[in-house]
Structure formats: structure tokens, C-alpha cells
Amino acid sequence: MPIKVFVINLKESIERREQMNNVLTSVSFEFFDAENIKSNPKHDIYRIYDAAKSLKFKGYQLTLPELGCWASHIALWRHCVMLQELS
């Protein structure tokens, strides 16, 4: 059974969705709505993110877009677990 392909994309980023549709014409994929943490200051990512640890190991604190990307990948992983798409 082939693994599903997801493209993480902000729901409001219409131009990027159109671009991905044009570029990935030979790929069967589905969009997964990215986490918009800017609009949710109480997002779960802030509960698990350790700014001091990031500073210690990366030399800087993650930016808001990096946190959003991380949150989106976690959300997609949870979605795949729910769908049992783990291959």
C-alpha cells in the first residue's frame, strides 16, 4: 500500500496552494492545513517548547515561523497516527 503524501500549507496561503497544485501534477497528494500559532497565543506548542534548551543546543531561540513549522509537523504526525499512515 503506497504511503500518502501530504503538503503542509497555511489555509490562507492560496497562492502557494495553487503553486503546489501546478508543480506536483504527477503526484497524488493532499493538503494538510498548517498550524497558525500567530492567531493562537495559547497553542500547545508553547507548553512543550523550551526556549532555554533551544538556546543552549541551537544557539538561538526558535522564531515564530519555526515554532509554527514544528507545530504543523507534530499535528501532521498525530493525524497520520490517527489514520494509521505510519509506513
Long-range contacts (C-beta under 8 A, 24 or more apart in sequence): 1-87, 3-85, 3-87, 4-29, 4-30, 4-80, 4-83, 4-85, 5-29, 5-30, 6-30, 6-31, 6-32, 6-76, 6-80, 7-31, 7-32, 8-32, 8-34, 8-69, 8-72, 8-73, 8-76, 9-33, 9-34, 10-34, 10-36, 11-36, 12-36, 32-72, 32-75, 32-76, 32-79, 34-68, 34-69, 34-72, 35-68, 35-71, 35-72, 35-75, 36-68, 37-64, 37-67, 37-68, 37-71, 38-64, 38-68, 43-71, 44-71, 45-70, 45-71, 45-74
